Amino acid sequence: MNKEHIFTFLKGFAMGAANVIPGVSGGTIAFITGIYERLINALKSMGPTAIKLLFKRDIKAFAAHIDLYFLISLGLGVICSVFTLAKVLKVANTSHPVWVSAFFFGLILASIFSVGRMVKNWAPRQVLALVIGLSLAVTLVLVDQAQQNRDPMYLAICGIAAMCSMIIPGISGSFILLLMGNYELIMLESVNMLRLGEFGVALPILIPVGIGAVAGLIALSHILSWLFKTYHDTAVALITGFVAGSLAIIWPWKEAGKIERFNGKEKIVSWKHTLPDFSTSHDLIAAAIVIAGIALIVVTEYLAAKGNKTTN
């Protein structure tokens, strides 16, 4: 494994960590680390040409066509992150939800400037795209959470929606699963059961989700690739709006709003946003964690830029 693959693995690990937390987008991490368009183009290349090369057993040409080694390095990073962090983040979200949200709030806040400066020309069309992206992301805060559903067709739809949102910066796949009522079932219970070897419990849930995720991934990669080639600045402005709007979703200081009972358990389906109380040590620590999240993005950008210079 050369230095490029190691950097790609680490970027994948960061993407996987982001996707586990509701409100955070792995696509944002891919975008600010400079691999987003490469990822989209690699995913888009998985079409008829790739299949023909595979059937011809021209593995070298197949690997080059789909950027295979890049995808493997990135995918291994994502998988390792999900399986190593799922249990840790489950405990952290339960014991210190404000601190966890504060950290990712800092990450996203710093990401806005990273994504926004990629727009080469801020014309009225780009400003409109920014406002639309911002409005759509904020609207997600107003949507009530659905009830958990184990139906295979619904699980496949969850996979499609989650994967589409995972690769759109600023829209969290985990948050979409939360709104659809299946975040705990898929990202926490099933992933942890798979990690523990309980395949009979995990696979009936994860297989339909995986099928839907693959279908959504292939379809959206073609759309995004076309958008970036045809309307680059407008697409980036829209993404900047998504990233900015997601701050309302991941806002650390909030109280339970609407609570309903699902299958005998109380579930929070909406939140009331509050202001931090800096007279308490808890909120002061949360504010410090926000700053730490911002600092991490600054360091990540520096290392990504340094890595790109090294590999070019």
C-alpha positions, 0 to 999 in steps of 0.5 A: 500500500503506497502513500496515496492509498493510505491517505485515501484509506484515512479519508474513507475512515473519516467518511465512515465516522461521519456517516454513523452520526445523525446529521453529518454527511460523509459526502462533506468529508469527501468534498473537503478532502478533495476526492468527491468528484473522483469518487463520483466519476469512479462510481459512475464508471460501473456500467456496461463498459466495466461489465464487458471488461470483466467478462473479457477477464481484462482485469487490468483494464477493468481496474483502471476504468473504475479506479478500483484501487482508489475505491478499495482503499476508500471502501476499506476505510469506511468499513473499518470506521463503521465497524470500529466506531458503531459501538463507541458512538452508540455509547457516546450518543447515549451518555454525552449527546450534546458533546458528540453533536458539538464536535460534528457541529464544529466540523460542519461549520468549518466545512461551509467555507471549504465547500463554498470557496470551490465556487469559481463565480458567485452569480445570481444562479449560484446564490439561488442554488445556495438558498435552495440547498439551505432551505431543503436542509433546514426543512428536514428539521421540521419533518417528524420521525417515522416508525421503525419498519422491518419490511424488506421493501421499506428497508431497500427504500431506506438503503436508496435514500440513505446512500443518496444522502450519504454522497450528497455533502450536507445531507446525512444518510444517518439522519435520513434513516432517523427520519425514516424510523430505522436508524437504530435498527440499521446503523446500531443494532444490525451493524453491532450484531454483524460485528458480533457474528450474529448473522441470522439477526443482522443479514435479513436487515442489512441485505435489503438495505445493501441492495437499495444502497447499491441501486441508489449509488449507481443512479445518483453517481451518473446524475451528479457526474453530469451536474458537475461537468455541466453546471459545476459552480451551481452544483457546488453552490447547492452543496454549500447550501446543504452543508450550511442548512445541516447545521440546524440538524446537528445543533447540539443544544436542543430539548425533546419536543414531540415524544411518541411510543413505538412498540412500547418504547418512547421515541423523540420525533421532534426537537426544540432548539435552545441556546447554550448556557455558558454558566455551566461547565457542561456547555462550556466543554461543548463549546470547546468541542465545537472549536476542536471540530473546527480545528480538526477540519483545518488540519484535515484540509492541510494534510489533504492538500499536502497529500495531493501535492505529494501524489501529483 
